Amino acid sequence: MKKIVTVLVGAVLSLSAQSGKELFLQRCAPCHGEKGMQKALGISSLIGKMDKETLVESLRIYRIGRLSRYGRGELMTEQAASLSDRDILKIADYLQSLRQKGK
């Protein structure tokens, strides 16, 4: 049991040490594209166009399993479950920086 807890704590700490870009590319880009401009599974919103506050709020609500858009709530809850508030802010800041570069 101790080993499992140690491994889980280590995984969470290493995840939190990642940059917003690393988190986004690992967690979000496979479905939403490298810049968040791809409809995940062909049906989602373009998260690269979301304002920071909407993205942060959505990820927090997905994380606790209280949001299901496009019938993908369970999938998004799995993706967001291990993200800390800090990780969510890093991802949102990274996406916002991409939008600013695109102007």
N, C-alpha and C positions, 0 to 999 in steps of 0.2 A: 504494500500500500504506500509506504514511504517513497519508493521508487517512482510510482505513478504520479504522486503529488509533486515530487521534485522535477520530473520531466514536464509536467503541465505548467508549473511555475516558470521553468526555464523557457518553454515555448512562448508563454505570454510575455515574459520580459524581453525576449529577442524580438518579438513582433513589435512591441512598443518602442524598441530602439531603431526601428526602420524609419526611413524618411517617408514623407507623403508620396513621393514618386514611387518608391519601392512598394509601399503598401498598395497604391493604386494599380501598378503594373501586375502585382501578384494577385490581388483580390478582385479587381474590377475590370481591368483591360481584357481578360480573356472573353468576356461577354459584351462589354461596352466599348471596346476598341481602345487603342493607345491614347486617344484624346477625349474619350467619352462621347464620341460622335457617331456611335453605332447603336442601333436599337438592339438591345440584348434579346436573343432568341427571335428577333424580327418584330417584337411587339412593344418593347419598353420605351420610356421617354429617353431623350438624348440628355444624359446626365451632364455632359459637357456644357450644356446651355443653362443648367439650373443655377440659380443664385446660391451663394454659400449657405444662407440660412435654411433654405428649403432642403438642400442636400443633407446638412447636418441633422435637421429634424427628422427627415425620412430615414436616415441610417439609424438614428437612435430608436425610432419606433419599430423599424424592422428588427433591430437587435433584440427587443423584448417580445417579438412575435405578435405585435398588435397592428401590423400593416400588411396588406396584400393587394398590390396593384398588378393588374394583368394576370392574375392567378398565379403569381410567382412569390407569394409571401414566404412560403416554407423555404424555398431556395435562398431567398435574400436573408432570411433569419439565420440560416446556416452560415452564410458568408459574413454577416455582421456580428454574430454572437460573440466572437472573441475580440472584437475591436473595442478598445477603451475610448472614452470621450476624447482623449488626446489623439488617438489614432484617427478617429473620425474627423477631427479638426485638421489634422495633417492632410488627409485625403481631400477635404474640401478646399483647403488653401492651395494645394497642388493644382486641382482643377481650375480654381480661380486664376492661378498664375498662367495657365495655358490660355484661358480666355483673354487675359490682358496682353499676352504675346501676340495673339491673333488679330488684335486691333490695328 
